[in-house]
Structures are given as C-alpha cells and as structure tokens.
C-alpha cells in the first residue's frame, strides 16, 4: 500500500510539472511578436523557456567562440531572466531562465527603440537608425557609425542598459560586417525578426558539410 501511495504522489508531481511546462510552450501556438521571434532561436527545445545552456548553444550555433558564448549565457540570462519570470512562478535562482512569453519585460534601456514596450517592431525607429547614423552609405553602418549610434542612445546613469546594447551590436558587427567593414541594413532588419540567427546557423552547417566532403 505504501508503495502505491508513493507512486501516486510521484505521478501527481509529474502531471503538475508537465502542464506547467506545456503552458510556457503555448507561446508558440499563437503569433509571436517580433521580439519573441528574436529570442525564440535560443529556445533550442521550444519549451518556452531559455536556460543559460541554450543561450550558449545558440551563440555557438551562429559562430561565436566558446568564451564569448559562455559569457553571453551568463550576461544575457542573468540580465533578462529575473525580469521575465511570471508572477507566482517558483524557480531556482541560479538556473536563470528567460521566459519567451514575457521577454518584453526584459527590454533594457539605452536602446534604439525599434521594439516598443510590448515587443512590437517600430518601422520608423528602424529607419531612424540609418537616417541619423549611416553617413558613408545610406543602407549600411561602419564600425565608427555604429559606435556613434550607441553613444547617442545611451541614457544617463544606465550603464547596464548601455552595456547590453553595446554587447549586442558589437557581436552583430563582428559576425556580419562585410569585407569592407559595413553592416548592411537588410542584415540588421533580419536581426529584429530573428531570421538572421537561423540563416547564420544554416550557413555554418553548410560550410561544415562542404569541408567534410573535401
């Protein structure tokens, strides 16, 4: 009898955990906001929650080195995770989960404003980036112009927000600038809807497969 009671209790716990996990994954049943699409790439198992290990895997998948990917996992999840935890949700502090459904709550300051407070894409703000800072070419940014934009976006006493923006843009520039040092407008646009990450991952996979055949 005691054995049966233990089994029942264990089953109850599992049943409780499964619906909880499923409810987080429900975010993918509807239309995602552009900001949710942006981070969904890093939700490698599509359960609606991004853990540091998944952030690390995502950065490695798009071509970042081991050290940068590890640092990004700690920095990104540590900065965004606590802000996205649903009310009344119990989570172990050191796991640093990011909840895709609430990613808009993790939006940092000193940014471009291309995402609004609900995670929606604002076309006017996107165009503003290039109108204000693309001095050399109208459809691309140089490293110097990117630095200028980051300085202009910086809000007083917002070191954390500025550092977040600085890291995101510098990684993007490092991965995606062309041979002449330009970061193209269509590349930046693809970042905002998350499609760039998938493209980078596929390009890396194709290169690996090609090198194996040689």
SVG drawing of the C-alpha trace seen along z (x, -y; Angstrom):
<svg xmlns="http://www.w3.org/2000/svg" viewBox="-3 -62 42 64">
<polyline fill="none" stroke="black" stroke-width="0.4" points="0.0,0.0 2.8,-2.4 4.5,-1.6 1.2,-2.5 0.9,-5.7 4.4,-6.8 3.7,-6.0 0.6,-8.1 2.4,-11.0 5.2,-10.8 2.7,-10.7 0.9,-13.7 4.1,-15.7 4.9,-14.7 1.4,-15.6 1.7,-19.0 5.1,-19.7 4.1,-18.7 1.1,-21.1 3.3,-23.9 6.0,-23.3 3.3,-22.9 1.8,-26.3 5.1,-28.0 5.4,-26.4 1.9,-27.6 3.5,-30.9 4.3,-29.1 0.7,-28.3 -0.1,-31.9 1.5,-34.6 4.8,-35.7 5.8,-39.3 9.0,-40.3 10.8,-40.4 9.6,-36.9 10.7,-35.7 14.1,-37.4 14.8,-35.3 12.9,-32.1 16.0,-30.9 17.8,-30.5 14.9,-28.3 16.5,-25.3 13.9,-22.8 11.0,-25.2 9.5,-24.7 9.0,-28.5 11.9,-28.8 15.5,-29.7 18.2,-28.4 21.8,-29.6 22.9,-26.3 20.5,-27.0 21.8,-30.6 25.3,-29.2 24.3,-26.7 22.6,-29.4 25.6,-31.7 27.9,-28.8 25.4,-27.9 25.7,-31.3 29.5,-31.3 30.6,-32.8 33.6,-31.3 33.4,-29.3 34.5,-32.1 32.1,-34.7 29.2,-32.2 29.8,-31.3 30.0,-35.0 26.8,-35.8 24.9,-33.0 25.7,-34.4 25.2,-38.0 22.0,-37.6 20.2,-35.2 21.4,-37.0 20.2,-40.3 16.9,-39.3 15.8,-36.2 14.7,-37.7 12.6,-40.3 10.6,-37.7 9.7,-35.3 5.9,-35.1 4.1,-36.1 3.8,-33.3 6.3,-31.2 8.8,-29.4 12.2,-29.0 15.7,-28.2 17.7,-31.4 20.9,-30.1 19.0,-28.5 18.4,-32.0 15.5,-31.1 14.2,-33.5 10.5,-33.2 9.8,-33.8 6.2,-34.9 7.4,-37.7 10.5,-38.8 9.1,-42.3 9.5,-42.8 13.3,-42.3 13.7,-45.1 16.7,-47.2 17.2,-51.0 19.6,-52.9 18.4,-51.0 17.3,-52.1 13.5,-51.9 12.9,-49.6 10.9,-47.3 8.2,-49.0 7.2,-48.2 5.2,-45.2 7.9,-43.8 6.4,-45.0 8.6,-46.3 8.5,-50.1 9.5,-50.7 10.0,-54.5 12.6,-53.8 14.4,-51.3 14.6,-53.7 15.8,-56.4 19.0,-54.4 20.2,-54.8 18.9,-58.3 20.8,-59.5 23.9,-57.5 24.6,-56.0 26.8,-58.8 29.0,-56.8 26.3,-54.7 22.5,-55.1 22.0,-51.3 24.8,-50.3 26.8,-51.3 30.5,-51.4 32.1,-50.5 32.5,-54.1 28.9,-55.0 27.7,-52.1 29.7,-53.5 28.2,-56.9 24.7,-55.4 25.5,-53.6 26.7,-56.8 23.6,-58.7 21.3,-56.0 23.0,-56.0 20.7,-57.2 22.2,-58.9 23.1,-56.5 22.1,-53.5 25.3,-51.6 23.6,-48.2 21.3,-49.1 24.1,-50.7 26.4,-47.7 23.6,-45.4 23.1,-47.4 26.9,-47.7 27.4,-43.9 24.5,-43.0 25.6,-45.4 29.3,-44.6 28.7,-40.9 26.4,-41.5 29.0,-43.7 31.8,-41.2 29.8,-38.3 28.1,-40.1 30.1,-43.0 31.2,-42.6 34.8,-42.6 34.8,-46.4 33.6,-46.8 29.9,-47.6 26.9,-46.2 24.1,-46.2 20.6,-47.4 18.9,-44.1 21.1,-42.2 20.1,-44.5 16.5,-44.1 16.8,-40.3 18.1,-40.5 14.9,-42.1 12.7,-39.3 15.2,-36.5 15.6,-35.2 19.3,-36.2 20.2,-33.7 18.6,-30.8 20.4,-31.9 23.8,-32.0 23.3,-28.6 22.4,-27.1 25.4,-28.8 27.7,-27.3 26.2,-23.8 26.6,-24.1 30.3,-25.1 30.9,-22.1 29.3,-19.7 31.3,-21.1 34.5,-20.8 33.8,-17.2 33.3,-16.3 36.7,-17.7"/>
</svg>
